[in-house]
Amino acid sequence: MNPSGKRTGQAGEEAAARHLERLGWTVAERNCRLPSGEIDIIAIDGGCLVVVEVKTRRSGKFGSPFEAVDLRKQRRLAAAALEYLTAHGLEMPLRFDVAAVFAEKDSFRVELLRNAFDCGGLD
């Protein structure tokens, strides 16, 4: 990723985290690195641990941000989430959401897809 793209991605993650906090969620961790992969945002929504994959786009040139979370990415996120739960000794419901962040001039628009996928069928 080029430096400009990296800055856009970081700004998109920041916008997504602010959006989740406005919804009343607790952002527990950001950019959580685990041996099986990185989780952009780990949040708590009620009693549920939510793994949020953030995809930021400046245009539709590369398709929908939601489409970018393909089966391969879903498998990595599921493995990382299970690793996170185990490492922290957590037993709680787990959900996978995708935050699509659209960079628009001087602002960011966030669309959240809750329950974007289920890790039950990914093994």
C-alpha positions in Angstrom: 0.0 0.0 0.0 1.3 3.4 -0.8 1.8 6.0 1.9 -1.3 7.9 0.9 -3.3 4.8 0.9 -2.0 3.8 4.3 -3.0 7.2 5.7 -6.5 6.9 4.2 -6.8 3.4 5.7 -5.7 4.7 9.1 -8.1 7.6 8.9 -10.9 5.2 7.9 -10.2 3.0 10.9 -10.4 6.0 13.1 -13.7 7.1 11.6 -15.0 3.5 12.0 -14.0 3.4 15.7 -15.7 6.8 16.4 -18.8 5.5 14.6 -18.9 2.4 16.8 -18.4 4.5 20.0 -21.3 6.8 18.9 -23.4 3.6 18.7 -22.6 3.0 22.3 -20.1 0.2 21.7 -16.8 -0.1 23.6 -13.7 -0.3 21.4 -11.5 -2.7 23.3 -8.6 -2.9 20.9 -7.5 -1.6 17.5 -5.0 -3.2 15.1 -4.7 -6.3 17.3 -1.9 -8.4 15.9 -2.1 -12.2 16.5 0.0 -15.0 15.0 -3.0 -15.9 12.7 -3.6 -12.4 11.5 -4.6 -8.8 12.4 -8.0 -7.7 13.6 -8.8 -4.0 12.8 -11.2 -3.4 15.7 -12.3 -5.5 18.6 -15.4 -4.0 20.2 -18.0 -4.9 22.7 -21.7 -4.5 21.8 -23.8 -5.4 24.8 -22.4 -8.8 25.8 -21.1 -9.7 22.4 -17.5 -9.5 21.3 -17.4 -8.0 17.8 -14.6 -8.4 15.3 -14.8 -5.5 12.9 -13.0 -5.6 9.6 -12.6 -2.0 8.2 -12.4 -1.4 4.5 -11.8 2.2 3.3 -12.4 3.3 -0.2 -12.0 6.6 -2.1 -13.9 5.3 -5.1 -15.7 2.3 -6.4 -12.8 1.5 -8.7 -11.9 -1.7 -6.8 -15.4 -2.7 -6.0 -17.5 -2.6 -2.9 -15.6 -2.6 0.5 -18.0 -5.4 1.6 -16.9 -7.6 -1.4 -13.3 -7.2 -0.3 -13.9 -9.5 2.7 -13.7 -12.7 0.8 -13.8 -16.3 2.1 -10.0 -16.3 2.6 -10.2 -13.1 4.7 -13.1 -14.5 6.6 -11.2 -17.6 7.5 -8.2 -15.5 8.7 -10.5 -13.3 10.8 -12.3 -16.3 12.3 -8.9 -17.9 13.3 -7.7 -14.7 14.8 -10.9 -14.1 16.7 -10.8 -17.6 18.2 -7.2 -17.1 19.1 -8.1 -13.8 20.8 -10.9 -15.4 22.8 -8.6 -18.2 24.0 -5.7 -16.0 24.8 -7.9 -13.7 26.9 -9.9 -16.6 28.5 -13.1 -15.1 27.2 -16.4 -17.1 26.8 -18.9 -14.8 25.1 -20.9 -14.6 21.9 -18.8 -13.6 18.9 -19.9 -11.6 15.9 -18.2 -10.5 12.7 -19.1 -7.1 11.2 -17.6 -5.2 8.3 -17.3 -1.4 8.4 -17.2 0.1 4.9 -15.7 3.6 5.1 -16.1 5.9 2.1 -13.7 8.8 2.0 -15.7 11.8 0.6 -13.8 15.1 0.2 -13.0 16.2 3.7 -15.1 13.6 5.6 -15.8 9.9 6.0 -19.1 8.1 5.7 -19.3 4.7 7.6 -21.7 1.9 6.7 -21.8 -1.0 9.0 -22.8 -4.6 8.0 -23.6 -6.5 11.1 -23.3 -10.3 11.1 -21.4 -10.0 7.8 -20.5 -13.7 8.1 -20.5 -16.6 10.5 -17.4 -18.6 11.4 -19.4 -21.8 11.7 -18.9 -22.9 8.1 -15.4 -21.6 7.5 -13.3 -24.6 8.5 
